[in-house]
Amino acid sequence: MKIIVKGNNGERIELKKDNILNYDENEMYLKYKKSLLNHQLFKYKAEYDKVIKKIEEKNTLFDMKTILENMEDNIKNLNLDKNVVENVLNNLTNQRNKVNNKIKNYLSTNNNYLNYFYDIIDKYAIELEIKQFINKDHSIVLTSKLKGYSGKILAQLAFVFKLAYLKTIEEKFGIKLPFIIDSPRTSEMKEDAAIDMMNILQRDFQGYQIIVASVYDNFGDIKMNKIILETGVID
């Protein structure tokens, strides 16, 4: 470190190993102290690893493989006839499908609002050129399988369903509910397709409060009140 001290006669003395008293002993002591600290650190790390292992064991609530193996063993011990089990399952599945079909038929027969709902879906599906993905019968109204589609088609199908909900509620109760559209340009959606959707809202949904959350600000000639979040919703 080039440390220099003043001697008794004012001379300048540079500190070195050979002129520092007890240098070797102090160095040995420091090395010993370092080895003790390293040993303590090793012990703490071992304890830390034990704690982490216990936490990981507790986070694993059960061994799925073991449970499945036990279930398989228990089923084997029941001496069930495979064909009998398959027949029972098939019968139950058929009964469930029949009940579901009865419910759909009951709801869709002579139900003016479901017919109204379907007509709106059909109208906007034709305009957005996704009519081929809509069932010809009214059962599409009661579908729960939109997730079978993806990308642009899923986004547009969900859009026309929401429009049908809005119009049907307005028809039934005279209420115009707010409508939130999240990221209309995602899901492989090109600019032209998103503008087509916005044009429908501007044309047919006057008086509705429509909120569009998007990183894009260009939707053709549609006029919007913009709220720009510089730092996000939560700062």
C-alpha positions as CSV (number, residue, x, y, z in Angstrom):
1,M,0.0,0.0,0.0
2,K,3.2,2.2,0.0
3,I,2.5,3.4,3.6
4,I,5.2,5.7,4.9
5,V,5.8,6.6,8.6
6,K,8.0,9.2,10.3
7,G,10.9,7.9,12.5
8,N,12.1,9.4,15.7
9,N,14.7,11.5,13.9
10,G,12.2,12.7,11.2
11,E,13.2,10.1,8.7
12,R,10.6,8.7,6.3
13,I,10.3,4.9,6.6
14,E,8.3,2.8,4.1
15,L,6.5,0.0,5.8
16,K,7.6,-3.5,4.6
17,K,7.3,-7.0,5.8
18,D,10.8,-7.0,7.3
19,N,10.4,-3.8,9.4
20,I,6.9,-4.4,10.8
21,L,7.1,-6.1,14.3
22,N,5.4,-9.4,14.6
23,Y,4.4,-9.4,10.9
24,D,4.7,-13.2,10.5
25,E,2.7,-13.9,13.6
26,N,-0.1,-11.4,12.7
27,E,-0.3,-12.9,9.2
28,M,-0.6,-16.4,10.6
29,Y,-3.3,-15.2,13.0
30,L,-5.3,-13.5,10.1
31,K,-5.0,-16.7,8.0
32,Y,-6.2,-18.7,10.9
33,K,-9.1,-16.3,11.4
34,K,-10.0,-16.5,7.7
35,S,-10.0,-20.3,7.9
36,L,-12.4,-20.2,10.9
37,L,-14.7,-17.9,9.0
38,N,-14.7,-20.1,6.0
39,H,-15.5,-23.1,8.2
40,Q,-18.5,-21.2,9.7
41,L,-19.6,-20.2,6.2
42,F,-19.5,-23.8,5.2
43,K,-21.7,-24.8,8.2
44,Y,-24.2,-22.0,7.5
45,K,-24.4,-23.0,3.9
46,A,-25.1,-26.7,4.9
47,E,-27.8,-25.5,7.3
48,Y,-29.3,-23.3,4.5
49,D,-29.4,-26.2,2.1
50,K,-31.2,-28.4,4.7
51,V,-33.8,-25.7,5.2
52,I,-34.4,-25.3,1.4
53,K,-34.7,-29.0,1.0
54,K,-37.4,-29.2,3.8
55,I,-39.3,-26.3,2.2
56,E,-39.2,-28.1,-1.2
57,E,-40.4,-31.3,0.5
58,K,-43.3,-29.5,2.1
59,N,-44.2,-27.7,-1.2
60,T,-44.6,-31.2,-2.7
61,L,-48.0,-32.1,-1.2
62,F,-48.1,-35.6,-2.6
63,D,-46.3,-37.9,-5.0
64,M,-48.6,-38.1,-8.0
65,K,-46.8,-41.1,-9.4
66,T,-47.3,-43.1,-6.1
67,I,-51.0,-42.2,-6.0
68,L,-51.6,-43.3,-9.5
69,E,-49.7,-46.5,-9.0
70,N,-51.8,-47.2,-5.8
71,M,-55.0,-46.5,-7.7
72,E,-54.0,-48.9,-10.5
73,D,-53.2,-51.6,-8.0
74,N,-56.5,-51.1,-6.2
75,I,-58.5,-51.2,-9.5
76,K,-56.6,-54.4,-10.4
77,N,-57.6,-56.0,-7.1
78,L,-61.3,-55.3,-7.7
79,N,-61.3,-58.0,-10.5
80,L,-63.5,-55.8,-12.7
81,D,-64.5,-57.0,-16.2
82,K,-63.0,-54.4,-18.6
83,N,-65.9,-54.8,-21.1
84,V,-68.5,-54.3,-18.3
85,V,-66.8,-51.1,-17.2
86,E,-66.5,-49.7,-20.8
87,N,-70.2,-50.5,-21.4
88,V,-71.2,-48.6,-18.2
89,L,-69.1,-45.6,-19.1
90,N,-70.5,-45.6,-22.7
91,N,-74.1,-45.7,-21.4
92,L,-73.4,-42.9,-18.9
93,T,-71.8,-40.8,-21.6
94,N,-74.8,-41.4,-24.0
95,Q,-77.3,-40.5,-21.2
96,R,-75.4,-37.3,-20.4
97,N,-75.4,-36.3,-24.1
98,K,-79.1,-37.0,-24.4
99,V,-79.8,-34.8,-21.3
100,N,-77.6,-32.0,-22.7
101,N,-79.4,-32.2,-26.1
102,K,-82.8,-32.0,-24.4
103,I,-81.7,-28.9,-22.4
104,K,-80.4,-27.3,-25.6
105,N,-83.6,-28.1,-27.5
106,Y,-85.8,-26.9,-24.7
107,L,-84.0,-23.6,-24.5
108,S,-83.7,-23.0,-28.2
109,T,-87.3,-24.0,-29.2
110,N,-89.6,-21.0,-29.6
111,N,-87.2,-18.8,-27.5
112,N,-87.4,-15.4,-29.1
113,Y,-84.4,-14.0,-27.3
114,L,-82.2,-16.9,-28.4
115,N,-83.4,-16.4,-31.9
116,Y,-82.6,-12.7,-31.6
117,F,-79.2,-13.5,-30.2
118,Y,-78.4,-15.9,-33.1
119,D,-79.6,-13.4,-35.7
120,I,-77.1,-10.8,-34.4
121,I,-74.2,-13.4,-34.3
122,D,-75.1,-14.4,-37.9
123,K,-75.3,-10.8,-39.1
124,Y,-71.9,-9.8,-37.8
125,A,-70.3,-13.1,-38.7
126,I,-71.3,-12.5,-42.3
127,E,-69.9,-9.0,-42.2
128,L,-66.6,-10.1,-40.7
129,E,-66.4,-13.1,-43.1
130,I,-66.4,-15.8,-40.4
131,K,-69.8,-17.2,-41.2
132,Q,-68.3,-20.6,-42.1
133,F,-67.4,-21.0,-38.4
134,I,-71.0,-20.5,-37.2
135,N,-73.4,-23.4,-37.0
136,K,-76.4,-23.2,-39.3
137,D,-78.7,-24.2,-36.5
138,H,-79.2,-22.1,-33.4
139,S,-77.2,-24.4,-31.1
140,I,-74.2,-22.2,-31.6
141,V,-75.9,-19.8,-29.1
142,L,-75.4,-22.3,-26.3
143,T,-71.9,-23.5,-27.3
144,S,-69.1,-23.6,-24.8
145,K,-66.5,-24.6,-27.4
146,L,-65.2,-21.3,-28.7
147,K,-61.8,-22.2,-27.3
148,G,-61.6,-24.8,-30.0
149,Y,-60.6,-22.0,-32.3
150,S,-57.5,-19.8,-32.1
151,G,-55.9,-16.5,-33.2
152,K,-57.9,-14.1,-35.3
153,I,-60.9,-16.5,-35.7
154,L,-61.3,-16.9,-31.9
155,A,-61.0,-13.1,-31.3
156,Q,-63.6,-12.3,-33.9
157,L,-66.0,-15.0,-32.7
158,A,-65.7,-13.8,-29.2
159,F,-66.3,-10.3,-30.4
160,V,-69.6,-11.1,-32.2
161,F,-70.8,-13.1,-29.2
162,K,-70.2,-10.1,-27.0
163,L,-72.1,-7.8,-29.5
164,A,-75.0,-10.2,-29.4
165,Y,-75.0,-10.1,-25.6
166,L,-75.0,-6.3,-25.6
167,K,-77.9,-6.1,-28.1
168,T,-80.0,-8.8,-26.5
169,I,-79.7,-7.2,-23.0
170,E,-80.6,-3.8,-24.5
171,E,-83.6,-5.4,-26.2
172,K,-84.7,-7.2,-23.1
173,F,-84.0,-4.7,-20.4
174,G,-83.4,-1.4,-22.2
175,I,-79.9,-1.2,-20.7
176,K,-76.7,-0.3,-22.6
177,L,-73.9,-2.0,-20.8
178,P,-70.3,-0.7,-21.1
179,F,-68.1,-2.7,-23.5
180,I,-64.3,-3.3,-22.9
181,I,-62.1,-4.6,-25.8
182,D,-58.7,-5.7,-24.7
183,S,-55.9,-5.5,-27.4
184,P,-58.0,-5.8,-30.6
185,R,-54.8,-6.0,-32.7
186,T,-53.4,-9.1,-31.1
187,S,-54.2,-12.8,-31.8
188,E,-52.8,-12.5,-35.4
189,M,-55.3,-9.7,-36.0
190,K,-54.3,-7.5,-38.9
191,E,-55.1,-3.8,-38.9
192,D,-57.9,-4.0,-41.6
193,A,-59.7,-6.7,-39.6
194,A,-59.5,-4.7,-36.3
195,I,-60.8,-1.5,-38.1
196,D,-63.7,-3.6,-39.5
197,M,-64.6,-4.5,-35.9
198,M,-64.3,-0.9,-34.7
199,N,-66.5,0.3,-37.6
200,I,-69.3,-2.0,-36.4
201,L,-69.1,-0.4,-33.0
202,Q,-69.1,3.1,-34.3
203,R,-72.1,2.4,-36.7
204,D,-74.3,0.2,-34.5
205,F,-73.4,0.9,-30.9
206,Q,-74.0,4.6,-30.6
207,G,-74.6,5.6,-27.0
208,Y,-72.6,2.7,-25.5
209,Q,-69.5,3.4,-23.4
210,I,-66.8,1.5,-25.3
211,I,-63.3,1.2,-23.8
212,V,-60.5,0.0,-26.0
213,A,-57.2,-1.1,-24.4
214,S,-54.4,-1.1,-27.0
215,V,-50.8,-0.2,-27.6
216,Y,-52.0,0.9,-31.1
217,D,-53.8,4.2,-31.7
218,N,-54.7,3.9,-35.4
219,F,-58.1,2.5,-36.1
220,G,-58.9,4.2,-39.4
221,D,-61.2,7.3,-39.2
222,I,-62.7,6.3,-35.9
223,K,-62.7,9.2,-33.4
224,M,-61.6,8.2,-29.9
225,N,-60.9,10.0,-26.6
226,K,-57.4,8.8,-25.8
227,I,-56.0,8.2,-22.3
228,I,-52.3,7.5,-22.4
229,L,-50.8,5.7,-19.5
230,E,-47.1,6.7,-19.4
231,T,-46.2,4.6,-16.3
232,G,-48.8,2.0,-16.3
233,V,-52.1,1.6,-14.3
234,I,-50.2,1.2,-11.0
235,D,-47.2,3.4,-10.4
